[in-house]
């Protein structure tokens, strides 16, 4: 039996998804989000802001702006960059490592919550 366009539209409208993004705002702007945490992880992995930026496909300047913003908004720096800034080196501080763990932990919990809501979306009955 062939479905009419009306039946197909009604069926497709019944599919519900629960979506959301997790980030942490700071006093000025975005403090931690998926991209910034990934940058912190790449800095930890490469020991270099330039290499971390390259690995993410963003400019060095953009990466520098992210790090400066996070450091400015945190009570202690998340990343230490040498004064001359020319070496491209960068070191993740204990606070930076803690920020990664914190973000990943609560991002995972947030995603589990979204999945739980989606599993029960039929309760909406709309």
Buried (B, 14 or more C-beta within 10 A) or exposed (E): EEEEEEEEEEEEEEEEEEEEEBBBEEEEEBBBBEBBBBBBBBBBEBBBBBBBBBBBEBEBEEBBEBBEBBBEBBEEBBBBBEEEEEEBBBBBBEBBBEBBEEBEEEBEEBEEEBEEBEEEBEEEEE
